């Protein structure tokens, strides 16, 4: 997985845009799986000590608040985990996309303490890490149909969500750096 670096004034992609590697080696998979396992602790550290006002600060102009990001990551990763399980248990399943922008506006995003989503992310990634560690090369090649991206594989999901966790943690850590928090 290669991330292209965006301009320094483009706060949307602090670790670069996602790009998929066509071939993923066993060594690369281990790195990506470890990134997924490490994401909850990195998110917890990124949010540690922030006030309610800081949690309600957008990470960029017209962007989500830190609170919305903290709830978005487990929402998104739950979908990814289920997509992995569907690909492992069904023949080329078609998965459902969801409107992440609208999900970020639902009441539970504003009303749920971020600690609840951090605990959810930790529990989810524990299970997901165990699942990913158990997969064979053939399992990583299992296909699924994504309505926006066409046919993808578990390898693609692995690359995307390893990047996705780092991407959103960096939104928060870069905001903290810029604001001196």
Secondary structure, DSSP 4 states (H G I P E B T S, - for coil): -EEEPPPTT-GGGTT-EEE--S---HHHHHHHHHHHHHHHHHHHHHHTT--HHHHTSBSSTTS-BHHHHHHHHHHHHHHHHHHHHHHHHSSSPEEPP--HHHHTTSHHHHHS-HHHHHHHHHHHHHHHHHHHHH--HHHHT-EEEETTTEEEEHHHHHHHHHHHHHHHHHHHHHHHHHHT-
